[in-house]
Amino acid sequence: MPDDVQFMSHHTAVEYKIPEPSRLTIHFGEELAKGRIIGHKCPQCGKVYMPPRGYCPLCVVETTEADEVEVANVGTITTFSVITPLQYQGQEETEDYVQATLLLDGADTTIMVMRMDGIAIADVRMGMRVRAVFPADGRSASDSQSIARGMGLGDAVEHWEPTGEPDLTREQIAEHIL
Amino acid sequence: MRDVAIVSFAQAPLDQPPGQTETLMLLPTITEALSAVGMTRRDVGFTCSGSADYLTGGTFTFVQMLEAAGAWPPISESHVEMDGAWALYEAWVRLQHGDVDVALVFASGRASLGVSLRETLTFQLDPYYLAPIGADYVSLAALQGQAVLARDARTEKDLAEIVARRHKDAVGNPNAAISGSTTVGELLAADYVVAPLRAHDIGPPVDGAAAVVLVAGDRAREVCERPAWITGIDHRVDPRRAARWSRTR
């Protein structure tokens, strides 16, 4: 870089309000706090979206509480990453952990970046059958709001455990790996 | 040049459930605009949307809104990082190619999520000369306002008369954020935000969505009794240096 190149610092800040969650998102969080996972089933194509979005993007129709279905707390790891936390300033994580993409039984959509606490990293594999374990005494109503804002099941699940069932094959999960 | 007409328009109601997402504001709005001319999303040859991620502070938020347009099977679509007016311009240009006759244009925004819209929109300006001096959109509009008043020998009273008429015209429109009977005297008594502009001269930040259907040629007459033909349209970009902007053209 030539010596006469100057660098200028440009520090900016923009403030936004955290959007309030929609009624549907709040409802999803409240049910999760009770250990119940709900989705919306499209009245036209029958696909189940979990978390529910309030519409089916394939049929482009709105879905409502009339379309609510329950999704199982067991499912399949379709893909995963082992995260080795970089020790940058402010980093709180020190140990490796797994983030998995899960297809819960009854849902047609996967949930991603689910932290698989409770399962040894070496045991995690594509096609593995797992079960969500919720806190025994449930979560408070205020927790359900932060749960609702989270990705997938947010912080609702306490940990995961293998179900012991045979793994699903690559072909069986092929459409849900991304 | 192909003749292109607006055959349909729909707007999301101002009154939305709390926390309503832009996608869910858009979905029924698009359906309404298309249904009004007997069309579905399958009839659309080109889709163009306009939105500004800076309003909500979420990168690529416009990608989710595409689900309201119905993007499976894959569609031919484009997005402009600005507003629906520019998206409409792009759709008009696309229709000139002659291979498709129907374009869907939509736009949405949740301006209520910014703590200060004046600060937020400043980030869309030149970061070297304009943003650091806080040349926000209201100040720039005020400069333009002064220039236009001087050019036309008009006064702030003329501005207030326009506002009073608009407030009155808006009565009975459920989608008008502001409406009612105001007098020029009341309006002029209000404080400046940036002279010569007062709060009522500046649009309030609202959340909303709208959709327009454009149809080219004879097809427009087939679907609509009174198509609104676009007889002139243009899009310009200001030069980068603010000193070179003309405020009175």
Interface residues (C-beta under 8 A of the other chain):
Chain A: H10 T12 V14 E15 Y16 K17 P19 E20 P21 S22 R23 T25 I26 R53 G54 Y55 P57 L58 V60 E62
Chain B: P17 P18 G19 Q20 T21 T23 L24 L27 P28 T31 R41 Y54 T56 G57 E67 A68 A69 G70 A71 W72 R110 S112 L113 G114 V115 S116 E119 T120 F123 P127 A131
